[in-house]
Amino acid sequence: MAEYFNRTGIQWRHYFGPDGPRPPPTHFMWPAKAVGDVHRIYSSQGYWHCSEAREKCQSTESVKLELEVLSLKPRVFVIENFISEHEADHIINLAQPRLHHSSVGDIEAGAFESDTRTSLNSWIPRDTTEIMDSLYRRAADLLQIDEKLLVRSGAVEDLQVVHYVDGQKYEAHHDWVSICLGS
């Protein structure tokens, strides 16, 4: 953090504390009392099975999501069947023409290429298609937050898709996430 501040003159975007620009994050977190515990929720955002009109292609049935606790510290969950096969293909098709060498940092802070990331990646905004918007709404249901927070200027980035071939990497790093509710 100190190196970043010395280089850019600004604190990390997600830094909080007595000298930071934000208060500590406040957000609902699913409990994890025991490995194997399962939380069940339903999303009104049904699965998509084609890319035509919502009325024709999106199921009206709620999606049952199960979050299974895999680890207590760190808190890790697995969520099977969050997206349909068609939705996965849709994401891949949107990402392919946008793929470029993975970089470090963001454009505002001066992104750069590094040998710590040799993969390709792309970013897909929520408002790209109705299917993408629906996936963000399903995520809001899962996270139990207002879907209006899941916008680039709010609490999330665009959806990142990373493509690897044998031998490529996107080394471990820390993304600091905080959600600031209110003013």
Z-matrix of the N, CA and C atoms (Angstrom, degrees):
N
C 1 1.434
C 2 1.529 1 110.18
N 3 1.326 2 116.67 1 -40.36
C 4 1.466 3 120.21 2 -179.89
C 5 1.526 4 110.85 3 -64.27
N 6 1.336 5 116.47 4 -41.89
C 7 1.471 6 120.16 5 179.56
C 8 1.523 7 110.17 6 -62.07
N 9 1.319 8 117.23 7 -42.74
C 10 1.460 9 121.59 8 179.52
C 11 1.530 10 109.95 9 -62.77
N 12 1.328 11 116.82 10 -44.22
C 13 1.463 12 120.85 11 178.94
C 14 1.532 13 110.89 12 -62.10
N 15 1.331 14 116.75 13 -43.94
C 16 1.470 15 120.45 14 179.30
C 17 1.522 16 112.01 15 -63.07
N 18 1.334 17 116.49 16 -37.19
C 19 1.461 18 121.37 17 -177.93
C 20 1.515 19 112.43 18 -76.08
N 21 1.368 20 117.36 19 -38.48
C 22 1.466 21 120.61 20 -172.46
C 23 1.518 22 114.43 21 -108.73
N 24 1.335 23 117.56 22 -21.86
C 25 1.459 24 120.86 23 -176.33
C 26 1.507 25 114.09 24 80.34
N 27 1.345 26 116.92 25 6.68
C 28 1.473 27 120.50 26 177.57
C 29 1.517 28 109.85 27 -128.77
N 30 1.336 29 115.50 28 152.87
C 31 1.460 30 120.34 29 175.95
C 32 1.519 31 109.20 30 -71.35
N 33 1.324 32 115.08 31 159.55
C 34 1.452 33 118.30 32 172.55
C 35 1.511 34 108.24 33 -54.17
N 36 1.303 35 116.22 34 142.09
C 37 1.457 36 121.78 35 -176.96
C 38 1.529 37 112.01 36 -54.86
N 39 1.313 38 117.93 37 -36.37
C 40 1.463 39 120.69 38 -174.37
C 41 1.520 40 112.80 39 -102.10
N 42 1.329 41 117.36 40 13.29
C 43 1.451 42 120.27 41 178.11
C 44 1.519 43 109.72 42 -70.02
N 45 1.324 44 116.26 43 135.64
C 46 1.452 45 119.85 44 174.55
C 47 1.522 46 108.45 45 -136.92
N 48 1.291 47 116.39 46 164.34
C 49 1.458 48 122.00 47 -179.18
C 50 1.510 49 109.64 48 140.85
N 51 1.323 50 117.23 49 -170.53
C 52 1.464 51 119.87 50 -175.55
C 53 1.528 52 113.43 51 -60.28
N 54 1.336 53 118.01 52 -29.93
C 55 1.460 54 120.84 53 -179.68
C 56 1.525 55 112.37 54 -106.93
N 57 1.322 56 116.78 55 6.40
C 58 1.457 57 120.32 56 -176.18
C 59 1.514 58 112.70 57 -94.05
N 60 1.328 59 115.84 58 166.65
C 61 1.462 60 120.40 59 -177.65
C 62 1.526 61 113.32 60 -79.32
N 63 1.320 62 118.04 61 -8.22
C 64 1.460 63 120.64 62 -175.42
C 65 1.520 64 111.50 63 -130.82
N 66 1.327 65 116.16 64 154.24
C 67 1.460 66 119.19 65 172.02
C 68 1.533 67 108.83 66 -76.56
N 69 1.335 68 117.89 67 167.27
C 70 1.467 69 119.32 68 175.78
C 71 1.530 70 110.10 69 -56.64
N 72 1.329 71 117.90 70 149.10
C 73 1.468 72 120.55 71 -178.23
C 74 1.525 73 111.86 72 -65.03
N 75 1.311 74 115.61 73 145.37
C 76 1.460 75 121.84 74 173.20
C 77 1.518 76 107.06 75 -130.88
N 78 1.309 77 115.43 76 125.03
C 79 1.454 78 119.77 77 -176.34
C 80 1.514 79 108.72 78 -167.60
N 81 1.316 80 116.63 79 146.73
C 82 1.461 81 120.72 80 175.67
C 83 1.521 82 109.20 81 -61.63
N 84 1.306 83 116.82 82 138.22
C 85 1.462 84 122.16 83 175.76
C 86 1.529 85 107.33 84 -130.85
N 87 1.327 86 115.60 85 127.96
C 88 1.456 87 119.30 86 177.10
C 89 1.527 88 109.05 87 -61.16
N 90 1.334 89 117.53 88 134.43
C 91 1.464 90 119.27 89 178.85
C 92 1.523 91 111.37 90 -69.81
N 93 1.317 92 114.87 91 152.74
C 94 1.467 93 121.47 92 176.79
C 95 1.527 94 106.61 93 -136.49
N 96 1.326 95 115.35 94 87.99
C 97 1.466 96 120.17 95 -176.87
C 98 1.515 97 112.54 96 -89.80
N 99 1.346 98 116.38 97 -31.54
C 100 1.463 99 119.95 98 -179.10
C 101 1.522 100 109.36 99 -150.67
N 102 1.320 101 115.80 100 142.22
C 103 1.462 102 120.07 101 175.14
C 104 1.525 103 107.69 102 -59.31
N 105 1.320 104 115.99 103 134.24
C 106 1.460 105 121.10 104 -179.01
C 107 1.518 106 113.56 105 98.96
N 108 1.348 107 117.81 106 -16.10
C 109 1.463 108 119.38 107 175.77
C 110 1.525 109 108.83 108 -57.96
N 111 1.330 110 116.35 109 147.35
C 112 1.463 111 121.36 110 -179.87
C 113 1.525 112 109.10 111 -129.22
N 114 1.313 113 115.73 112 131.00
C 115 1.471 114 122.71 113 172.87
C 116 1.520 115 106.71 114 -106.42
N 117 1.332 116 116.72 115 134.61
C 118 1.458 117 121.38 116 -179.57
C 119 1.525 118 109.64 117 -116.36
N 120 1.319 119 115.50 118 131.54
C 121 1.459 120 120.30 119 175.00
C 122 1.529 121 108.06 120 -137.49
N 123 1.305 122 115.20 121 163.11
C 124 1.460 123 121.16 122 177.98
C 125 1.517 124 108.54 123 -121.55
N 126 1.310 125 115.05 124 139.02
C 127 1.455 126 121.18 125 175.27
C 128 1.520 127 108.62 126 -113.37
N 129 1.315 128 115.78 127 137.00
C 130 1.466 129 120.27 128 176.48
C 131 1.522 130 111.63 129 -74.35
N 132 1.346 131 116.77 130 -7.22
C 133 1.465 132 121.36 131 -178.72
C 134 1.522 133 110.05 132 -85.66
N 135 1.339 134 116.16 133 87.84
C 136 1.455 135 121.81 134 -177.89
C 137 1.520 136 112.72 135 -61.51
N 138 1.334 137 114.55 136 160.93
C 139 1.472 138 120.68 137 178.84
C 140 1.530 139 110.65 138 -66.43
N 141 1.339 140 114.83 139 146.55
C 142 1.458 141 122.28 140 172.81
C 143 1.527 142 108.39 141 -93.77
N 144 1.343 143 116.82 142 141.49
C 145 1.473 144 120.78 143 177.55
C 146 1.526 145 112.31 144 -122.92
N 147 1.343 146 117.91 145 -0.74
C 148 1.459 147 122.54 146 173.57
C 149 1.531 148 107.34 147 -158.48
N 150 1.328 149 117.05 148 174.96
C 151 1.468 150 120.44 149 -174.25
C 152 1.521 151 113.77 150 -110.74
N 153 1.296 152 116.35 151 24.51
C 154 1.461 153 119.38 152 177.73
C 155 1.529 154 109.36 153 -93.40
N 156 1.309 155 118.83 154 -150.64
C 157 1.465 156 122.74 155 -176.51
C 158 1.525 157 111.46 156 -61.32
N 159 1.320 158 114.94 157 143.79
C 160 1.472 159 121.89 158 179.88
C 161 1.535 160 110.73 159 -50.65
N 162 1.340 161 116.82 160 -45.70
C 163 1.463 162 121.19 161 -176.72
C 164 1.525 163 111.89 162 -59.63
N 165 1.318 164 116.63 163 -31.98
C 166 1.462 165 121.21 164 -178.43
C 167 1.532 166 112.06 165 -88.89
N 168 1.330 167 117.03 166 -32.62
C 169 1.459 168 119.84 167 -166.45
C 170 1.524 169 116.53 168 -110.42
N 171 1.330 170 118.02 169 -15.70
C 172 1.463 171 118.64 170 -179.23
C 173 1.522 172 109.57 171 -104.41
N 174 1.318 173 115.57 172 128.61
C 175 1.456 174 120.97 173 178.68
C 176 1.521 175 109.88 174 -62.50
N 177 1.322 176 116.28 175 144.09
C 178 1.459 177 120.80 176 175.88
C 179 1.529 178 111.10 177 -89.19
N 180 1.325 179 116.79 178 -5.59
C 181 1.465 180 120.61 179 178.44
C 182 1.525 181 110.00 180 -78.87
N 183 1.332 182 115.70 181 138.99
C 184 1.460 183 120.46 182 176.46
C 185 1.523 184 109.58 183 -63.83
N 186 1.323 185 114.98 184 151.43
C 187 1.462 186 121.70 185 177.26
C 188 1.522 187 108.16 186 -98.04
N 189 1.329 188 115.99 187 124.37
C 190 1.461 189 121.20 188 176.40
C 191 1.525 190 107.96 189 -87.78
N 192 1.329 191 116.01 190 121.83
C 193 1.462 192 121.47 191 179.75
C 194 1.519 193 109.10 192 -114.85
N 195 1.313 194 116.12 193 137.73
C 196 1.457 195 121.91 194 177.52
C 197 1.521 196 109.31 195 -122.38
N 198 1.324 197 114.81 196 126.80
C 199 1.457 198 121.50 197 177.02
C 200 1.526 199 106.65 198 -103.71
N 201 1.310 200 116.98 199 112.33
C 202 1.465 201 120.72 200 179.30
C 203 1.522 202 109.38 201 -100.75
N 204 1.324 203 116.43 202 130.55
C 205 1.459 204 122.08 203 179.63
C 206 1.526 205 109.00 204 -73.30
N 207 1.344 206 115.99 205 121.04
C 208 1.464 207 121.21 206 176.98
C 209 1.520 208 111.84 207 -101.08
N 210 1.340 209 116.63 208 -28.27
C 211 1.456 210 121.58 209 -177.27
C 212 1.525 211 108.72 210 -152.39
N 213 1.338 212 116.18 211 145.79
C 214 1.456 213 121.05 212 178.84
C 215 1.526 214 112.07 213 -90.48
N 216 1.336 215 117.31 214 -38.81
C 217 1.466 216 122.84 215 179.45
C 218 1.518 217 107.98 216 -140.30
N 219 1.298 218 119.02 217 104.79
C 220 1.460 219 126.04 218 -0.61
C 221 1.520 220 111.04 219 -72.58
N 222 1.307 221 115.79 220 157.86
C 223 1.457 222 121.59 221 -179.98
C 224 1.524 223 108.30 222 -72.87
N 225 1.334 224 115.47 223 116.64
C 226 1.469 225 121.23 224 -176.99
C 227 1.524 226 108.61 225 -131.78
N 228 1.323 227 115.35 226 135.61
C 229 1.454 228 122.63 227 178.09
C 230 1.522 229 109.13 228 -125.59
N 231 1.312 230 116.24 229 152.26
C 232 1.460 231 120.65 230 168.99
C 233 1.532 232 106.37 231 -112.84
N 234 1.319 233 115.67 232 139.41
C 235 1.460 234 121.77 233 179.78
C 236 1.524 235 106.58 234 -127.92
N 237 1.305 236 115.96 235 99.40
C 238 1.463 237 118.89 236 -179.97
C 239 1.526 238 109.68 237 -81.86
N 240 1.325 239 115.09 238 150.82
C 241 1.464 240 122.55 239 175.04
C 242 1.524 241 113.79 240 59.61
N 243 1.334 242 116.35 241 36.09
C 244 1.462 243 119.12 242 176.17
C 245 1.527 244 110.42 243 -68.95
N 246 1.341 245 116.61 244 -35.56
C 247 1.460 246 120.41 245 177.97
C 248 1.524 247 109.33 246 -124.38
N 249 1.319 248 115.51 247 154.08
C 250 1.461 249 121.58 248 177.27
C 251 1.529 250 109.68 249 -81.08
N 252 1.310 251 115.54 250 168.04
C 253 1.471 252 119.96 251 176.73
C 254 1.531 253 110.42 252 -61.07
N 255 1.327 254 117.00 253 -40.89
C 256 1.469 255 119.69 254 178.88
C 257 1.526 256 110.50 255 -63.86
N 258 1.330 257 117.82 256 -41.90
C 259 1.463 258 121.37 257 179.64
C 260 1.524 259 110.86 258 -63.26
N 261 1.338 260 117.08 259 -39.64
C 262 1.469 261 120.75 260 177.07
C 263 1.528 262 110.12 261 -62.85
N 264 1.326 263 117.09 262 -45.81
C 265 1.470 264 120.88 263 178.17
C 266 1.527 265 110.77 264 -62.20
N 267 1.318 266 116.94 265 -38.25
C 268 1.466 267 121.95 266 179.23
C 269 1.532 268 110.29 267 -61.26
N 270 1.318 269 116.95 268 -45.65
C 271 1.469 270 121.57 269 178.65
C 272 1.528 271 109.96 270 -61.08
N 273 1.317 272 116.92 271 -45.94
C 274 1.470 273 121.11 272 -179.57
C 275 1.527 274 110.16 273 -60.98
N 276 1.333 275 116.62 274 -44.63
C 277 1.470 276 120.37 275 -179.52
C 278 1.529 277 112.07 276 -64.54
N 279 1.327 278 117.33 277 -35.76
C 280 1.466 279 120.01 278 176.46
C 281 1.525 280 111.10 279 -70.25
N 282 1.330 281 116.54 280 -36.78
C 283 1.468 282 120.76 281 -174.71
C 284 1.521 283 113.44 282 -75.66
N 285 1.320 284 117.96 283 -37.90
C 286 1.470 285 120.84 284 -171.44
C 287 1.530 286 114.53 285 -51.40
N 288 1.323 287 119.91 286 -49.33
C 289 1.477 288 117.75 287 -178.15
C 290 1.537 289 113.33 288 -73.05
N 291 1.327 290 117.74 289 -9.22
C 292 1.464 291 121.74 290 -177.85
C 293 1.524 292 112.80 291 -101.92
N 294 1.323 293 117.81 292 -2.47
C 295 1.462 294 120.55 293 -175.29
C 296 1.525 295 111.75 294 -63.27
N 297 1.334 296 115.57 295 137.66
C 298 1.454 297 122.44 296 176.15
C 299 1.530 298 107.77 297 -149.68
N 300 1.317 299 117.22 298 168.96
C 301 1.461 300 121.40 299 -178.70
C 302 1.529 301 109.79 300 -58.13
N 303 1.324 302 116.85 301 130.29
C 304 1.461 303 121.22 302 178.72
C 305 1.521 304 110.02 303 -62.45
N 306 1.320 305 116.11 304 136.40
C 307 1.465 306 120.74 305 -179.62
C 308 1.523 307 109.62 306 -120.55
N 309 1.316 308 114.89 307 172.99
C 310 1.459 309 122.65 308 179.34
C 311 1.524 310 107.59 309 -110.20
N 312 1.333 311 117.06 310 137.38
C 313 1.457 312 120.69 311 179.84
C 314 1.512 313 111.37 312 86.72
N 315 1.314 314 115.44 313 -179.47
C 316 1.457 315 119.31 314 177.28
C 317 1.529 316 110.10 315 -116.47
N 318 1.283 317 115.83 316 168.39
C 319 1.462 318 120.84 317 -174.84
C 320 1.528 319 111.01 318 -59.88
N 321 1.347 320 116.89 319 -41.26
C 322 1.468 321 120.83 320 -178.61
C 323 1.523 322 111.50 321 -61.84
N 324 1.342 323 117.11 322 -36.28
C 325 1.467 324 120.61 323 -176.41
C 326 1.521 325 111.84 324 -94.97
N 327 1.327 326 117.73 325 -1.09
C 328 1.459 327 120.98 326 179.41
C 329 1.513 328 112.64 327 93.18
N 330 1.329 329 117.07 328 73.48
C 331 1.460 330 121.76 329 178.34
C 332 1.525 331 109.98 330 -63.02
N 333 1.343 332 115.46 331 148.03
C 334 1.461 333 119.48 332 179.24
C 335 1.523 334 109.44 333 -147.51
N 336 1.330 335 115.47 334 156.34
C 337 1.466 336 120.25 335 176.94
C 338 1.518 337 108.84 336 -80.81
N 339 1.345 338 115.19 337 146.89
C 340 1.460 339 121.22 338 -178.12
C 341 1.522 340 108.43 339 -145.75
N 342 1.344 341 116.20 340 150.30
C 343 1.463 342 118.75 341 177.60
C 344 1.530 343 111.61 342 -73.86
N 345 1.345 344 118.17 343 -0.22
C 346 1.462 345 121.16 344 174.77
C 347 1.528 346 111.64 345 -79.18
N 348 1.340 347 116.14 346 -12.41
C 349 1.466 348 121.37 347 179.02
C 350 1.520 349 108.38 348 -135.86
N 351 1.314 350 115.42 349 110.43
C 352 1.463 351 119.67 350 -178.97
C 353 1.529 352 111.29 351 -113.87
N 354 1.319 353 116.96 352 5.09
C 355 1.457 354 122.69 353 179.84
C 356 1.530 355 110.20 354 -81.87
N 357 1.318 356 115.15 355 179.95
C 358 1.458 357 122.81 356 170.63
C 359 1.522 358 107.15 357 -109.68
N 360 1.323 359 117.11 358 150.53
C 361 1.457 360 118.26 359 174.88
C 362 1.522 361 110.65 360 -148.84
N 363 1.319 362 114.31 361 168.62
C 364 1.462 363 121.25 362 173.97
C 365 1.520 364 107.73 363 -151.16
N 366 1.299 365 115.02 364 164.26
C 367 1.454 366 122.38 365 -179.29
C 368 1.528 367 108.36 366 -123.44
N 369 1.335 368 116.92 367 133.42
C 370 1.459 369 121.22 368 -178.28
C 371 1.528 370 108.76 369 -119.32
N 372 1.322 371 117.89 370 114.76
C 373 1.471 372 120.99 371 178.96
C 374 1.531 373 112.19 372 -66.69
N 375 1.307 374 114.91 373 150.99
C 376 1.467 375 122.31 374 178.52
C 377 1.523 376 111.13 375 -56.45
N 378 1.323 377 117.26 376 -39.77
C 379 1.466 378 120.56 377 -173.73
C 380 1.530 379 113.61 378 -84.69
N 381 1.323 380 118.14 379 13.38
C 382 1.466 381 121.14 380 179.89
C 383 1.526 382 111.56 381 -64.99
N 384 1.330 383 116.61 382 -45.27
C 385 1.460 384 121.51 383 -179.32
C 386 1.529 385 109.33 384 -146.78
N 387 1.326 386 115.86 385 166.31
C 388 1.467 387 119.96 386 175.37
C 389 1.523 388 111.10 387 -63.23
N 390 1.323 389 116.39 388 -34.28
C 391 1.468 390 119.86 389 179.06
C 392 1.521 391 110.00 390 -63.45
N 393 1.328 392 117.81 391 -45.08
C 394 1.462 393 120.77 392 179.12
C 395 1.525 394 110.28 393 -61.64
N 396 1.322 395 117.63 394 -44.21
C 397 1.462 396 120.81 395 178.73
C 398 1.525 397 110.25 396 -59.11
N 399 1.316 398 116.69 397 -42.30
C 400 1.458 399 121.32 398 179.81
C 401 1.528 400 111.38 399 -62.49
N 402 1.326 401 117.22 400 -38.05
C 403 1.470 402 120.47 401 178.82
C 404 1.528 403 111.00 402 -65.46
N 405 1.315 404 117.21 403 -39.73
C 406 1.468 405 120.49 404 176.65
C 407 1.531 406 110.37 405 -64.93
N 408 1.327 407 117.18 406 -38.77
C 409 1.472 408 120.44 407 178.10
C 410 1.533 409 110.17 408 -66.15
N 411 1.324 410 117.06 409 -38.54
C 412 1.471 411 120.54 410 176.94
C 413 1.531 412 109.79 411 -64.12
N 414 1.330 413 115.96 412 -40.56
C 415 1.472 414 119.82 413 177.82
C 416 1.528 415 110.42 414 -63.03
N 417 1.327 416 117.88 415 -39.55
C 418 1.464 417 120.72 416 178.07
C 419 1.525 418 110.62 417 -62.10
N 420 1.325 419 116.83 418 -41.01
C 421 1.465 420 119.94 419 176.31
C 422 1.526 421 110.12 420 -60.73
N 423 1.309 422 116.52 421 -44.76
C 424 1.459 423 121.97 422 -179.68
C 425 1.530 424 111.38 423 -62.06
N 426 1.325 425 116.29 424 -42.59
C 427 1.461 426 121.75 425 -177.38
C 428 1.526 427 113.04 426 -82.68
N 429 1.324 428 116.05 427 -9.61
C 430 1.460 429 123.25 428 -177.64
C 431 1.530 430 111.67 429 57.63
N 432 1.340 431 114.30 430 49.66
C 433 1.456 432 120.53 431 175.37
C 434 1.523 433 108.85 432 -130.83
N 435 1.302 434 115.89 433 163.75
C 436 1.455 435 121.79 434 178.00
C 437 1.532 436 109.01 435 -66.84
N 438 1.323 437 116.83 436 126.67
C 439 1.466 438 120.16 437 -177.22
C 440 1.528 439 111.80 438 -61.42
N 441 1.319 440 117.80 439 -20.69
C 442 1.460 441 120.52 440 179.29
C 443 1.527 442 111.90 441 -67.21
N 444 1.342 443 117.64 442 -17.73
C 445 1.463 444 121.07 443 176.28
C 446 1.530 445 111.90 444 -76.77
N 447 1.329 446 116.57 445 -19.32
C 448 1.458 447 120.01 446 -174.94
C 449 1.526 448 111.51 447 -88.65
N 450 1.317 449 113.81 448 61.24
C 451 1.459 450 122.45 449 175.42
C 452 1.519 451 108.27 450 -130.05
N 453 1.311 452 115.94 451 157.27
C 454 1.468 453 122.05 452 -176.66
C 455 1.525 454 112.68 453 -53.29
N 456 1.328 455 117.67 454 -37.85
C 457 1.461 456 120.10 455 -179.86
C 458 1.526 457 111.87 456 -84.85
N 459 1.323 458 116.79 457 1.41
C 460 1.458 459 121.38 458 -179.05
C 461 1.512 460 111.88 459 -107.41
N 462 1.323 461 115.86 460 -106.98
C 463 1.458 462 120.70 461 -170.46
C 464 1.527 463 114.89 462 -110.50
N 465 1.324 464 118.90 463 1.50
C 466 1.461 465 119.53 464 -174.79
C 467 1.525 466 112.35 465 -137.44
N 468 1.305 467 113.66 466 162.30
C 469 1.458 468 121.22 467 169.01
C 470 1.523 469 107.43 468 -95.96
N 471 1.311 470 116.65 469 174.52
C 472 1.454 471 119.97 470 170.95
C 473 1.522 472 108.12 471 -64.87
N 474 1.339 473 116.48 472 163.57
C 475 1.458 474 120.92 473 178.68
C 476 1.529 475 109.19 474 -68.86
N 477 1.316 476 116.75 475 125.90
C 478 1.464 477 120.78 476 179.59
C 479 1.523 478 108.90 477 -97.08
N 480 1.326 479 115.47 478 131.56
C 481 1.459 480 122.36 479 174.75
C 482 1.524 481 106.73 480 -116.43
N 483 1.339 482 116.46 481 126.27
C 484 1.462 483 121.14 482 -179.14
C 485 1.524 484 108.27 483 -116.37
N 486 1.330 485 116.26 484 131.47
C 487 1.461 486 123.19 485 -178.71
C 488 1.523 487 109.38 486 -113.32
N 489 1.331 488 115.52 487 128.28
C 490 1.466 489 121.38 488 179.94
C 491 1.518 490 110.35 489 -122.29
N 492 1.314 491 115.98 490 147.59
C 493 1.455 492 122.37 491 163.15
C 494 1.527 493 105.78 492 -118.59
N 495 1.333 494 117.12 493 166.56
C 496 1.464 495 120.52 494 -178.49
C 497 1.522 496 111.03 495 -48.87
N 498 1.331 497 115.61 496 130.32
C 499 1.449 498 121.44 497 176.56
C 500 1.517 499 114.74 498 92.96
N 501 1.338 500 117.69 499 -13.16
C 502 1.463 501 119.14 500 178.57
C 503 1.517 502 110.05 501 -84.14
N 504 1.350 503 114.83 502 160.81
C 505 1.462 504 118.67 503 -176.54
C 506 1.524 505 111.23 504 -147.58
N 507 1.295 506 113.98 505 163.24
C 508 1.458 507 124.99 506 172.24
C 509 1.519 508 102.23 507 -142.72
N 510 1.337 509 116.45 508 85.54
C 511 1.462 510 121.98 509 -167.74
C 512 1.522 511 112.89 510 -58.28
N 513 1.313 512 113.78 511 157.03
C 514 1.462 513 120.87 512 179.16
C 515 1.520 514 110.16 513 -55.66
N 516 1.315 515 115.36 514 140.26
C 517 1.456 516 122.19 515 178.93
C 518 1.522 517 107.83 516 -158.02
N 519 1.300 518 116.60 517 172.45
C 520 1.461 519 120.79 518 -179.35
C 521 1.521 520 110.02 519 -111.18
N 522 1.314 521 115.69 520 125.71
C 523 1.454 522 121.57 521 169.06
C 524 1.518 523 105.70 522 -103.82
N 525 1.292 524 117.35 523 125.15
C 526 1.464 525 121.14 524 -179.06
C 527 1.507 526 107.52 525 -96.85
N 528 1.317 527 115.18 526 122.72
C 529 1.452 528 120.35 527 -175.58
C 530 1.512 529 109.28 528 -119.51
N 531 1.298 530 116.28 529 132.23
C 532 1.458 531 120.20 530 171.04
C 533 1.506 532 108.11 531 -143.94
N 534 1.294 533 114.20 532 148.53
C 535 1.464 534 119.69 533 176.87
C 536 1.514 535 106.39 534 -116.84
N 537 1.290 536 115.83 535 124.24
C 538 1.464 537 121.29 536 -179.89
C 539 1.520 538 106.97 537 -104.61
N 540 1.313 539 116.48 538 109.94
C 541 1.452 540 120.92 539 178.50
C 542 1.517 541 108.43 540 -97.02
N 543 1.303 542 116.29 541 135.86
C 544 1.465 543 119.95 542 -178.79
C 545 1.510 544 110.37 543 92.70
N 546 1.317 545 115.90 544 -167.30
C 547 1.468 546 119.23 545 -175.83
C 548 1.512 547 111.79 546 -97.00
